[in-house]
Amino acid sequence: MAASNTNVIRVRLYFDYPPPSVSDCRMCWVLVDLNKCRVVADIASVIREKFDFSRRSILSLFIEDCYLSHTESVYVVRDNDSIRCVTHTHTRLARHVFIQSDPRLALDLR
């Protein structure tokens, strides 16, 4: 039965790597309650909780290869959108930012 509440959207999630709670699946559907989510960061929190990502994990969300800023309104996401979820840890992200600041440092860190 379809959701009758107009404040709920259904989105397809694509994970680069299977999430902890569903280790054999990289795609799934999830319902997002727009009454509980105001910004994209709230959607990331719902995904983090539902799929058992650690609090130290940073989720970056993309629609059609375009980054969704965590501060953007939730209304940028529409019903039946496909969201790609990329997981970073603080260490991996810090290393990436460090290398981006000076690519010559990448050789020293390998």
N, C-alpha and C positions, 0 to 999 in steps of 0.2 A: 504494500500500500504506500502511495506517495505521501511525503510529509505535507500536512495541510497548513502548517504554520509558515506564513510568508517571511518570517524572520529567521528562517533556517535555510542554509545553502548546502548543497552536496558538492564536495570537491574530490578530485582524484589526486592521490599522493603518489609520487614516484620517488623512491629512495635510491641514492647511489649505492648504498650498502643496506642489506636488510636491517631493520630496527631490532633492538634487543628482544622485544616481546613477540615478534613474528620473524624468527630467524630464517625462515625458508621463503619469504615473500618480499618482493621489492615494490609492489604496487597494491593500493587499496583505496577504497572509498571511505570518506568520513563526513559526518554532518557537523556543520559549524553553526552554533547558535549566535546570531548577530546581536541578540540582547545581552550576551555575556562577553562579547568581543568588540572592542572599540578600535583597536589598531592591529596591524599585522603581528606585532609582538605577542598579542593575546592568542592569535592563531598558533604561533610557534609554541606557546606555552601549552595549549591544548594538545598539540602533536607530541610534545615532550612528555607530558603526563600519560597520554593514551598509549604510547609506544615504549614507555619505560626508559627514555633517554636520561642520562645522568644530568644533574644540575650544572655540571661543569661543561657539558656539551653545548656548543653554540650551533643553532640551526639557522641556516641561510635559506630563504625561500625564493623561488624563481617562477615566473609565468612566462612561457615562450622565450626562455633564455634571458629574461629581463629580471634583474634583482628587485625584490620587494623590500623597500625600506621598512625597518621595524616600527618607525614612527608614522608610517602612512596609514590613512584611514582604512578600516576593514572593507569598506565599500569598493576598493580597487579590485577585490576578489569577487567574482560572480559565480552564480550557480553553474555547475558542471565544468568549472575551470580545472585545468591540470596544473598542479603545483609540484615542482621538483624540490626535494628536500636534501640539502647538502649539510653534512655534519662535520663540525670542526671541534677540536679540543683546544683549550687555551694554549697549550704548548705548541701545537701544530700551527695555530693561527698566528701566534707571536713570532714564530720562525718565519712564516710567510711574509708578514708585515716587515720584519727586519730585513729580509732579502729584497723585498720590493723597494725599500729605502735606498739600498745600494747593492745592485745585482752582483758586484764583484765579490761580496761576502759569501755568496752561495758556495764558492769553491772551498772556503775555509770551513764550512759547516758540514760538508759531506764526508 
